[in-house]
Amino acid sequence: MSATALVPIANGSEDIESVTIIDVLRRAGVEVTVASVHADATVTAARQTRITADTLITGCGDRNFDLVALPGGMPGARNLGESEPLVDILRAQKEAGRLYGAICAAPAVALEPNGLLEGRRATAHPGFQNQLSDQSRVGERVVVDGHCITSQGPGTALAFALTLVEYLCGRAKRDEVAAPMVLPDA
């Protein structure tokens, strides 16, 4: 059975981050469910890319995922953080000790205000780092603390997604996925 991941998206989600997370996880053989937090499955990302989700977030609450990973972007991260069904899923994820993560503005705007970074060190986009309660690792591109993985922004999206693969599927799978991408320091 393959690992499962939920990637919630919203109007204003960061295009590069959304697609990179989905793409890299699928390259690793992860069963990815893309869910819109709105009433419509099609969202308009931050740079006007239209992305059609597999389902709505309201249909995901009764499922367990091995990973829930949030893209950033504004106002997408705010839209994610204000989605009660998504926040409920994230709280259950944290309480169960399953992986969850966020990139760019999402750690500060979606996770932090909902208590999902309590007791965790994290990073975020430099424009949002001051909103994190723990500042000890904000300068790092990707931060793993327990079952929580955070990252800084579009330029760190591949590193973030590969780290998600590593913690979900192992280092060998990360290396297998990274090799054909011709990355300078995978």
PyMOL commands that place a pseudoatom at each C-alpha (Angstrom):
pseudoatom trace, name=CA, resn=MET, resi=1, chain=A, elem=C, hetatm=0, pos=[0.000, 0.000, 0.000]
pseudoatom trace, name=CA, resn=SER, resi=2, chain=A, elem=C, hetatm=0, pos=[1.418, 3.380, -0.955]
pseudoatom trace, name=CA, resn=ALA, resi=3, chain=A, elem=C, hetatm=0, pos=[1.671, 6.338, 1.368]
pseudoatom trace, name=CA, resn=THR, resi=4, chain=A, elem=C, hetatm=0, pos=[-1.097, 8.933, 1.224]
pseudoatom trace, name=CA, resn=ALA, resi=5, chain=A, elem=C, hetatm=0, pos=[-0.931, 12.713, 1.260]
pseudoatom trace, name=CA, resn=LEU, resi=6, chain=A, elem=C, hetatm=0, pos=[-3.448, 15.537, 1.361]
pseudoatom trace, name=CA, resn=VAL, resi=7, chain=A, elem=C, hetatm=0, pos=[-2.485, 18.782, -0.359]
pseudoatom trace, name=CA, resn=PRO, resi=8, chain=A, elem=C, hetatm=0, pos=[-5.128, 21.423, 0.336]
pseudoatom trace, name=CA, resn=ILE, resi=9, chain=A, elem=C, hetatm=0, pos=[-5.312, 24.373, -2.044]
pseudoatom trace, name=CA, resn=ALA, resi=10, chain=A, elem=C, hetatm=0, pos=[-7.155, 27.681, -2.007]
pseudoatom trace, name=CA, resn=ASN, resi=11, chain=A, elem=C, hetatm=0, pos=[-7.652, 30.772, -4.073]
pseudoatom trace, name=CA, resn=GLY, resi=12, chain=A, elem=C, hetatm=0, pos=[-4.326, 32.574, -3.797]
pseudoatom trace, name=CA, resn=SER, resi=13, chain=A, elem=C, hetatm=0, pos=[-2.174, 29.504, -3.084]
pseudoatom trace, name=CA, resn=GLU, resi=14, chain=A, elem=C, hetatm=0, pos=[1.364, 29.866, -4.411]
pseudoatom trace, name=CA, resn=ASP, resi=15, chain=A, elem=C, hetatm=0, pos=[1.494, 28.245, -7.857]
pseudoatom trace, name=CA, resn=ILE, resi=16, chain=A, elem=C, hetatm=0, pos=[5.058, 26.886, -7.725]
pseudoatom trace, name=CA, resn=GLU, resi=17, chain=A, elem=C, hetatm=0, pos=[4.669, 25.461, -4.234]
pseudoatom trace, name=CA, resn=SER, resi=18, chain=A, elem=C, hetatm=0, pos=[1.295, 23.816, -4.891]
pseudoatom trace, name=CA, resn=VAL, resi=19, chain=A, elem=C, hetatm=0, pos=[2.346, 22.096, -8.089]
pseudoatom trace, name=CA, resn=THR, resi=20, chain=A, elem=C, hetatm=0, pos=[5.834, 21.179, -6.822]
pseudoatom trace, name=CA, resn=ILE, resi=21, chain=A, elem=C, hetatm=0, pos=[4.484, 19.458, -3.707]
pseudoatom trace, name=CA, resn=ILE, resi=22, chain=A, elem=C, hetatm=0, pos=[1.909, 17.516, -5.733]
pseudoatom trace, name=CA, resn=ASP, resi=23, chain=A, elem=C, hetatm=0, pos=[4.374, 16.628, -8.518]
pseudoatom trace, name=CA, resn=VAL, resi=24, chain=A, elem=C, hetatm=0, pos=[7.259, 15.457, -6.318]
pseudoatom trace, name=CA, resn=LEU, resi=25, chain=A, elem=C, hetatm=0, pos=[5.027, 13.386, -4.038]
pseudoatom trace, name=CA, resn=ARG, resi=26, chain=A, elem=C, hetatm=0, pos=[3.441, 11.701, -7.058]
pseudoatom trace, name=CA, resn=ARG, resi=27, chain=A, elem=C, hetatm=0, pos=[6.882, 11.001, -8.564]
pseudoatom trace, name=CA, resn=ALA, resi=28, chain=A, elem=C, hetatm=0, pos=[7.602, 9.124, -5.322]
pseudoatom trace, name=CA, resn=GLY, resi=29, chain=A, elem=C, hetatm=0, pos=[4.494, 6.996, -5.781]
pseudoatom trace, name=CA, resn=VAL, resi=30, chain=A, elem=C, hetatm=0, pos=[2.517, 8.718, -3.031]
pseudoatom trace, name=CA, resn=GLU, resi=31, chain=A, elem=C, hetatm=0, pos=[-1.259, 8.681, -3.446]
pseudoatom trace, name=CA, resn=VAL, resi=32, chain=A, elem=C, hetatm=0, pos=[-1.942, 12.440, -3.422]
pseudoatom trace, name=CA, resn=THR, resi=33, chain=A, elem=C, hetatm=0, pos=[-5.383, 13.936, -2.845]
pseudoatom trace, name=CA, resn=VAL, resi=34, chain=A, elem=C, hetatm=0, pos=[-5.642, 17.592, -3.827]
pseudoatom trace, name=CA, resn=ALA, resi=35, chain=A, elem=C, hetatm=0, pos=[-8.536, 19.254, -1.983]
pseudoatom trace, name=CA, resn=SER, resi=36, chain=A, elem=C, hetatm=0, pos=[-10.017, 22.715, -2.431]
pseudoatom trace, name=CA, resn=VAL, resi=37, chain=A, elem=C, hetatm=0, pos=[-11.023, 24.501, 0.766]
pseudoatom trace, name=CA, resn=HIS, resi=38, chain=A, elem=C, hetatm=0, pos=[-13.688, 26.381, -1.187]
pseudoatom trace, name=CA, resn=ALA, resi=39, chain=A, elem=C, hetatm=0, pos=[-17.105, 25.290, -2.490]
pseudoatom trace, name=CA, resn=ASP, resi=40, chain=A, elem=C, hetatm=0, pos=[-15.618, 25.000, -6.002]
pseudoatom trace, name=CA, resn=ALA, resi=41, chain=A, elem=C, hetatm=0, pos=[-12.975, 22.421, -6.921]
pseudoatom trace, name=CA, resn=THR, resi=42, chain=A, elem=C, hetatm=0, pos=[-11.181, 24.871, -9.228]
pseudoatom trace, name=CA, resn=VAL, resi=43, chain=A, elem=C, hetatm=0, pos=[-9.059, 27.518, -7.537]
pseudoatom trace, name=CA, resn=THR, resi=44, chain=A, elem=C, hetatm=0, pos=[-7.128, 30.443, -8.962]
pseudoatom trace, name=CA, resn=ALA, resi=45, chain=A, elem=C, hetatm=0, pos=[-3.593, 30.419, -7.597]
pseudoatom trace, name=CA, resn=ALA, resi=46, chain=A, elem=C, hetatm=0, pos=[-1.568, 33.524, -6.677]
pseudoatom trace, name=CA, resn=ARG, resi=47, chain=A, elem=C, hetatm=0, pos=[-0.199, 33.985, -10.225]
pseudoatom trace, name=CA, resn=GLN, resi=48, chain=A, elem=C, hetatm=0, pos=[-3.568, 33.250, -11.867]
pseudoatom trace, name=CA, resn=THR, resi=49, chain=A, elem=C, hetatm=0, pos=[-2.868, 29.572, -12.618]
pseudoatom trace, name=CA, resn=ARG, resi=50, chain=A, elem=C, hetatm=0, pos=[-6.126, 27.644, -12.405]
pseudoatom trace, name=CA, resn=ILE, resi=51, chain=A, elem=C, hetatm=0, pos=[-5.825, 24.353, -10.542]
pseudoatom trace, name=CA, resn=THR, resi=52, chain=A, elem=C, hetatm=0, pos=[-8.641, 21.833, -10.306]
pseudoatom trace, name=CA, resn=ALA, resi=53, chain=A, elem=C, hetatm=0, pos=[-8.634, 19.788, -7.109]
pseudoatom trace, name=CA, resn=ASP, resi=54, chain=A, elem=C, hetatm=0, pos=[-9.589, 16.125, -6.892]
pseudoatom trace, name=CA, resn=THR, resi=55, chain=A, elem=C, hetatm=0, pos=[-12.178, 16.868, -4.224]
pseudoatom trace, name=CA, resn=LEU, resi=56, chain=A, elem=C, hetatm=0, pos=[-13.355, 19.388, -1.649]
pseudoatom trace, name=CA, resn=ILE, resi=57, chain=A, elem=C, hetatm=0, pos=[-11.847, 19.506, 1.834]
pseudoatom trace, name=CA, resn=THR, resi=58, chain=A, elem=C, hetatm=0, pos=[-15.271, 18.809, 3.313]
pseudoatom trace, name=CA, resn=GLY, resi=59, chain=A, elem=C, hetatm=0, pos=[-15.017, 15.292, 1.886]
pseudoatom trace, name=CA, resn=CYS, resi=60, chain=A, elem=C, hetatm=0, pos=[-11.662, 14.539, 3.518]
pseudoatom trace, name=CA, resn=GLY, resi=61, chain=A, elem=C, hetatm=0, pos=[-12.427, 14.729, 7.241]
pseudoatom trace, name=CA, resn=ASP, resi=62, chain=A, elem=C, hetatm=0, pos=[-13.162, 11.037, 7.659]
pseudoatom trace, name=CA, resn=ARG, resi=63, chain=A, elem=C, hetatm=0, pos=[-9.894, 9.904, 6.021]
pseudoatom trace, name=CA, resn=ASN, resi=64, chain=A, elem=C, hetatm=0, pos=[-6.475, 9.464, 7.588]
pseudoatom trace, name=CA, resn=PHE, resi=65, chain=A, elem=C, hetatm=0, pos=[-3.504, 10.694, 5.573]
pseudoatom trace, name=CA, resn=ASP, resi=66, chain=A, elem=C, hetatm=0, pos=[0.150, 9.897, 6.191]
pseudoatom trace, name=CA, resn=LEU, resi=67, chain=A, elem=C, hetatm=0, pos=[0.960, 13.523, 5.361]
pseudoatom trace, name=CA, resn=VAL, resi=68, chain=A, elem=C, hetatm=0, pos=[-0.876, 16.846, 5.080]
pseudoatom trace, name=CA, resn=ALA, resi=69, chain=A, elem=C, hetatm=0, pos=[1.208, 19.511, 3.280]
pseudoatom trace, name=CA, resn=LEU, resi=70, chain=A, elem=C, hetatm=0, pos=[0.133, 23.141, 2.816]
pseudoatom trace, name=CA, resn=PRO, resi=71, chain=A, elem=C, hetatm=0, pos=[1.425, 25.427, 0.079]
pseudoatom trace, name=CA, resn=GLY, resi=72, chain=A, elem=C, hetatm=0, pos=[1.869, 29.091, 0.928]
pseudoatom trace, name=CA, resn=GLY, resi=73, chain=A, elem=C, hetatm=0, pos=[1.024, 32.191, -1.055]
pseudoatom trace, name=CA, resn=MET, resi=74, chain=A, elem=C, hetatm=0, pos=[-1.288, 34.991, -0.111]
pseudoatom trace, name=CA, resn=PRO, resi=75, chain=A, elem=C, hetatm=0, pos=[-4.155, 35.105, 0.384]
pseudoatom trace, name=CA, resn=GLY, resi=76, chain=A, elem=C, hetatm=0, pos=[-4.042, 31.315, -0.091]
pseudoatom trace, name=CA, resn=ALA, resi=77, chain=A, elem=C, hetatm=0, pos=[-2.322, 30.593, 3.228]
pseudoatom trace, name=CA, resn=ARG, resi=78, chain=A, elem=C, hetatm=0, pos=[-4.905, 32.711, 5.047]
pseudoatom trace, name=CA, resn=ASN, resi=79, chain=A, elem=C, hetatm=0, pos=[-7.713, 30.890, 3.226]
pseudoatom trace, name=CA, resn=LEU, resi=80, chain=A, elem=C, hetatm=0, pos=[-6.227, 27.550, 4.312]
pseudoatom trace, name=CA, resn=GLY, resi=81, chain=A, elem=C, hetatm=0, pos=[-5.847, 28.686, 7.928]
pseudoatom trace, name=CA, resn=GLU, resi=82, chain=A, elem=C, hetatm=0, pos=[-9.455, 29.876, 8.036]
pseudoatom trace, name=CA, resn=SER, resi=83, chain=A, elem=C, hetatm=0, pos=[-10.848, 26.558, 6.753]
pseudoatom trace, name=CA, resn=GLU, resi=84, chain=A, elem=C, hetatm=0, pos=[-12.352, 24.844, 9.797]
pseudoatom trace, name=CA, resn=PRO, resi=85, chain=A, elem=C, hetatm=0, pos=[-12.491, 21.409, 8.127]
pseudoatom trace, name=CA, resn=LEU, resi=86, chain=A, elem=C, hetatm=0, pos=[-8.800, 21.678, 7.210]
pseudoatom trace, name=CA, resn=VAL, resi=87, chain=A, elem=C, hetatm=0, pos=[-7.778, 22.896, 10.679]
pseudoatom trace, name=CA, resn=ASP, resi=88, chain=A, elem=C, hetatm=0, pos=[-9.662, 19.934, 12.195]
pseudoatom trace, name=CA, resn=ILE, resi=89, chain=A, elem=C, hetatm=0, pos=[-7.751, 17.568, 9.879]
pseudoatom trace, name=CA, resn=LEU, resi=90, chain=A, elem=C, hetatm=0, pos=[-4.440, 19.212, 10.804]
pseudoatom trace, name=CA, resn=ARG, resi=91, chain=A, elem=C, hetatm=0, pos=[-5.164, 19.005, 14.544]
pseudoatom trace, name=CA, resn=ALA, resi=92, chain=A, elem=C, hetatm=0, pos=[-6.005, 15.311, 14.221]
pseudoatom trace, name=CA, resn=GLN, resi=93, chain=A, elem=C, hetatm=0, pos=[-2.822, 14.834, 12.182]
pseudoatom trace, name=CA, resn=LYS, resi=94, chain=A, elem=C, hetatm=0, pos=[-0.691, 16.459, 14.887]
pseudoatom trace, name=CA, resn=GLU, resi=95, chain=A, elem=C, hetatm=0, pos=[-2.410, 14.599, 17.740]
pseudoatom trace, name=CA, resn=ALA, resi=96, chain=A, elem=C, hetatm=0, pos=[-1.925, 11.256, 15.967]
pseudoatom trace, name=CA, resn=GLY, resi=97, chain=A, elem=C, hetatm=0, pos=[1.780, 11.928, 15.377]
pseudoatom trace, name=CA, resn=ARG, resi=98, chain=A, elem=C, hetatm=0, pos=[1.412, 11.863, 11.598]
pseudoatom trace, name=CA, resn=LEU, resi=99, chain=A, elem=C, hetatm=0, pos=[3.398, 14.140, 9.306]
pseudoatom trace, name=CA, resn=TYR, resi=100, chain=A, elem=C, hetatm=0, pos=[2.202, 17.638, 8.483]
pseudoatom trace, name=CA, resn=GLY, resi=101, chain=A, elem=C, hetatm=0, pos=[3.958, 20.576, 6.922]
pseudoatom trace, name=CA, resn=ALA, resi=102, chain=A, elem=C, hetatm=0, pos=[3.696, 23.994, 5.378]
pseudoatom trace, name=CA, resn=ILE, resi=103, chain=A, elem=C, hetatm=0, pos=[5.782, 26.336, 3.264]
pseudoatom trace, name=CA, resn=CYS, resi=104, chain=A, elem=C, hetatm=0, pos=[6.113, 30.094, 2.702]
pseudoatom trace, name=CA, resn=ALA, resi=105, chain=A, elem=C, hetatm=0, pos=[3.427, 32.107, 4.529]
pseudoatom trace, name=CA, resn=ALA, resi=106, chain=A, elem=C, hetatm=0, pos=[1.469, 28.998, 5.583]
pseudoatom trace, name=CA, resn=PRO, resi=107, chain=A, elem=C, hetatm=0, pos=[3.532, 28.128, 8.703]
pseudoatom trace, name=CA, resn=ALA, resi=108, chain=A, elem=C, hetatm=0, pos=[2.947, 31.640, 10.101]
pseudoatom trace, name=CA, resn=VAL, resi=109, chain=A, elem=C, hetatm=0, pos=[-0.548, 32.316, 8.749]
pseudoatom trace, name=CA, resn=ALA, resi=110, chain=A, elem=C, hetatm=0, pos=[-2.200, 28.862, 8.809]
pseudoatom trace, name=CA, resn=LEU, resi=111, chain=A, elem=C, hetatm=0, pos=[-0.315, 26.731, 11.367]
pseudoatom trace, name=CA, resn=GLU, resi=112, chain=A, elem=C, hetatm=0, pos=[0.826, 29.210, 14.048]
pseudoatom trace, name=CA, resn=PRO, resi=113, chain=A, elem=C, hetatm=0, pos=[-2.549, 30.915, 14.737]
pseudoatom trace, name=CA, resn=ASN, resi=114, chain=A, elem=C, hetatm=0, pos=[-4.251, 27.518, 15.026]
pseudoatom trace, name=CA, resn=GLY, resi=115, chain=A, elem=C, hetatm=0, pos=[-1.802, 26.191, 17.634]
pseudoatom trace, name=CA, resn=LEU, resi=116, chain=A, elem=C, hetatm=0, pos=[-0.230, 23.727, 15.217]
pseudoatom trace, name=CA, resn=LEU, resi=117, chain=A, elem=C, hetatm=0, pos=[3.332, 24.944, 15.838]
pseudoatom trace, name=CA, resn=GLU, resi=118, chain=A, elem=C, hetatm=0, pos=[3.083, 24.840, 19.621]
pseudoatom trace, name=CA, resn=GLY, resi=119, chain=A, elem=C, hetatm=0, pos=[6.261, 23.217, 20.910]
pseudoatom trace, name=CA, resn=ARG, resi=120, chain=A, elem=C, hetatm=0, pos=[7.754, 23.131, 17.396]
pseudoatom trace, name=CA, resn=ARG, resi=121, chain=A, elem=C, hetatm=0, pos=[10.565, 25.024, 15.750]
pseudoatom trace, name=CA, resn=ALA, resi=122, chain=A, elem=C, hetatm=0, pos=[9.738, 26.186, 12.252]
pseudoatom trace, name=CA, resn=THR, resi=123, chain=A, elem=C, hetatm=0, pos=[10.620, 28.501, 9.416]
pseudoatom trace, name=CA, resn=ALA, resi=124, chain=A, elem=C, hetatm=0, pos=[8.545, 30.522, 6.974]
pseudoatom trace, name=CA, resn=HIS, resi=125, chain=A, elem=C, hetatm=0, pos=[8.934, 33.075, 4.213]
pseudoatom trace, name=CA, resn=PRO, resi=126, chain=A, elem=C, hetatm=0, pos=[11.205, 35.897, 5.475]
pseudoatom trace, name=CA, resn=GLY, resi=127, chain=A, elem=C, hetatm=0, pos=[8.263, 38.322, 5.278]
pseudoatom trace, name=CA, resn=PHE, resi=128, chain=A, elem=C, hetatm=0, pos=[6.336, 36.175, 7.779]
pseudoatom trace, name=CA, resn=GLN, resi=129, chain=A, elem=C, hetatm=0, pos=[9.060, 34.787, 10.056]
pseudoatom trace, name=CA, resn=ASN, resi=130, chain=A, elem=C, hetatm=0, pos=[8.407, 37.446, 12.712]
pseudoatom trace, name=CA, resn=GLN, resi=131, chain=A, elem=C, hetatm=0, pos=[4.948, 35.876, 13.238]
pseudoatom trace, name=CA, resn=LEU, resi=132, chain=A, elem=C, hetatm=0, pos=[6.447, 32.580, 14.436]
pseudoatom trace, name=CA, resn=SER, resi=133, chain=A, elem=C, hetatm=0, pos=[6.605, 32.201, 18.210]
pseudoatom trace, name=CA, resn=ASP, resi=134, chain=A, elem=C, hetatm=0, pos=[9.883, 30.233, 18.061]
pseudoatom trace, name=CA, resn=GLN, resi=135, chain=A, elem=C, hetatm=0, pos=[12.547, 32.128, 16.112]
pseudoatom trace, name=CA, resn=SER, resi=136, chain=A, elem=C, hetatm=0, pos=[15.412, 29.673, 16.725]
pseudoatom trace, name=CA, resn=ARG, resi=137, chain=A, elem=C, hetatm=0, pos=[15.523, 28.143, 13.216]
pseudoatom trace, name=CA, resn=VAL, resi=138, chain=A, elem=C, hetatm=0, pos=[13.820, 30.691, 10.946]
pseudoatom trace, name=CA, resn=GLY, resi=139, chain=A, elem=C, hetatm=0, pos=[16.997, 31.152, 8.868]
pseudoatom trace, name=CA, resn=GLU, resi=140, chain=A, elem=C, hetatm=0, pos=[16.967, 27.536, 7.656]
pseudoatom trace, name=CA, resn=ARG, resi=141, chain=A, elem=C, hetatm=0, pos=[15.518, 26.639, 4.249]
pseudoatom trace, name=CA, resn=VAL, resi=142, chain=A, elem=C, hetatm=0, pos=[13.718, 23.530, 5.544]
pseudoatom trace, name=CA, resn=VAL, resi=143, chain=A, elem=C, hetatm=0, pos=[13.076, 22.734, 9.216]
pseudoatom trace, name=CA, resn=VAL, resi=144, chain=A, elem=C, hetatm=0, pos=[12.032, 19.325, 10.525]
pseudoatom trace, name=CA, resn=ASP, resi=145, chain=A, elem=C, hetatm=0, pos=[10.866, 19.215, 14.140]
pseudoatom trace, name=CA, resn=GLY, resi=146, chain=A, elem=C, hetatm=0, pos=[9.183, 15.996, 15.119]
pseudoatom trace, name=CA, resn=HIS, resi=147, chain=A, elem=C, hetatm=0, pos=[6.378, 15.313, 12.666]
pseudoatom trace, name=CA, resn=CYS, resi=148, chain=A, elem=C, hetatm=0, pos=[6.251, 18.933, 11.454]
pseudoatom trace, name=CA, resn=ILE, resi=149, chain=A, elem=C, hetatm=0, pos=[8.148, 20.072, 8.347]
pseudoatom trace, name=CA, resn=THR, resi=150, chain=A, elem=C, hetatm=0, pos=[8.288, 23.725, 7.270]
pseudoatom trace, name=CA, resn=SER, resi=151, chain=A, elem=C, hetatm=0, pos=[10.074, 25.677, 4.568]
pseudoatom trace, name=CA, resn=GLN, resi=152, chain=A, elem=C, hetatm=0, pos=[10.643, 29.231, 3.336]
pseudoatom trace, name=CA, resn=GLY, resi=153, chain=A, elem=C, hetatm=0, pos=[9.131, 29.774, -0.104]
pseudoatom trace, name=CA, resn=PRO, resi=154, chain=A, elem=C, hetatm=0, pos=[9.039, 29.142, -3.861]
pseudoatom trace, name=CA, resn=GLY, resi=155, chain=A, elem=C, hetatm=0, pos=[12.835, 28.852, -4.072]
pseudoatom trace, name=CA, resn=THR, resi=156, chain=A, elem=C, hetatm=0, pos=[12.839, 26.098, -1.440]
pseudoatom trace, name=CA, resn=ALA, resi=157, chain=A, elem=C, hetatm=0, pos=[9.823, 24.204, -2.808]
pseudoatom trace, name=CA, resn=LEU, resi=158, chain=A, elem=C, hetatm=0, pos=[11.852, 21.334, -4.318]
pseudoatom trace, name=CA, resn=ALA, resi=159, chain=A, elem=C, hetatm=0, pos=[13.931, 20.904, -1.160]
pseudoatom trace, name=CA, resn=PHE, resi=160, chain=A, elem=C, hetatm=0, pos=[10.725, 20.970, 0.907]
pseudoatom trace, name=CA, resn=ALA, resi=161, chain=A, elem=C, hetatm=0, pos=[8.948, 18.430, -1.298]
pseudoatom trace, name=CA, resn=LEU, resi=162, chain=A, elem=C, hetatm=0, pos=[11.969, 16.113, -1.342]
pseudoatom trace, name=CA, resn=THR, resi=163, chain=A, elem=C, hetatm=0, pos=[12.167, 16.337, 2.453]
pseudoatom trace, name=CA, resn=LEU, resi=164, chain=A, elem=C, hetatm=0, pos=[8.491, 15.354, 2.600]
pseudoatom trace, name=CA, resn=VAL, resi=165, chain=A, elem=C, hetatm=0, pos=[9.320, 12.332, 0.422]
pseudoatom trace, name=CA, resn=GLU, resi=166, chain=A, elem=C, hetatm=0, pos=[12.261, 11.409, 2.658]
pseudoatom trace, name=CA, resn=TYR, resi=167, chain=A, elem=C, hetatm=0, pos=[10.228, 11.457, 5.866]
pseudoatom trace, name=CA, resn=LEU, resi=168, chain=A, elem=C, hetatm=0, pos=[7.275, 9.708, 4.219]
pseudoatom trace, name=CA, resn=CYS, resi=169, chain=A, elem=C, hetatm=0, pos=[9.049, 7.119, 2.062]
pseudoatom trace, name=CA, resn=GLY, resi=170, chain=A, elem=C, hetatm=0, pos=[12.703, 7.028, 3.157]
pseudoatom trace, name=CA, resn=ARG, resi=171, chain=A, elem=C, hetatm=0, pos=[16.031, 8.431, 2.008]
pseudoatom trace, name=CA, resn=ALA, resi=172, chain=A, elem=C, hetatm=0, pos=[16.409, 5.924, -0.839]
pseudoatom trace, name=CA, resn=LYS, resi=173, chain=A, elem=C, hetatm=0, pos=[13.101, 7.042, -2.392]
pseudoatom trace, name=CA, resn=ARG, resi=174, chain=A, elem=C, hetatm=0, pos=[14.100, 10.706, -2.006]
pseudoatom trace, name=CA, resn=ASP, resi=175, chain=A, elem=C, hetatm=0, pos=[17.377, 10.002, -3.818]
pseudoatom trace, name=CA, resn=GLU, resi=176, chain=A, elem=C, hetatm=0, pos=[15.565, 8.032, -6.540]
pseudoatom trace, name=CA, resn=VAL, resi=177, chain=A, elem=C, hetatm=0, pos=[13.121, 10.899, -7.155]
pseudoatom trace, name=CA, resn=ALA, resi=178, chain=A, elem=C, hetatm=0, pos=[15.804, 13.607, -6.994]
pseudoatom trace, name=CA, resn=ALA, resi=179, chain=A, elem=C, hetatm=0, pos=[18.344, 11.958, -9.334]
pseudoatom trace, name=CA, resn=PRO, resi=180, chain=A, elem=C, hetatm=0, pos=[16.596, 12.615, -12.690]
pseudoatom trace, name=CA, resn=MET, resi=181, chain=A, elem=C, hetatm=0, pos=[15.715, 16.181, -11.641]
pseudoatom trace, name=CA, resn=VAL, resi=182, chain=A, elem=C, hetatm=0, pos=[19.354, 17.248, -12.177]
pseudoatom trace, name=CA, resn=LEU, resi=183, chain=A, elem=C, hetatm=0, pos=[19.494, 19.252, -8.952]
pseudoatom trace, name=CA, resn=PRO, resi=184, chain=A, elem=C, hetatm=0, pos=[22.768, 20.902, -7.897]
pseudoatom trace, name=CA, resn=ASP, resi=185, chain=A, elem=C, hetatm=0, pos=[22.661, 19.587, -4.317]
pseudoatom trace, name=CA, resn=ALA, resi=186, chain=A, elem=C, hetatm=0, pos=[19.877, 17.033, -3.948]
for i in range(1, 186): cmd.bond("trace and resi %d" % i, "trace and resi %d" % (i + 1))
show_as sticks, trace
zoom trace
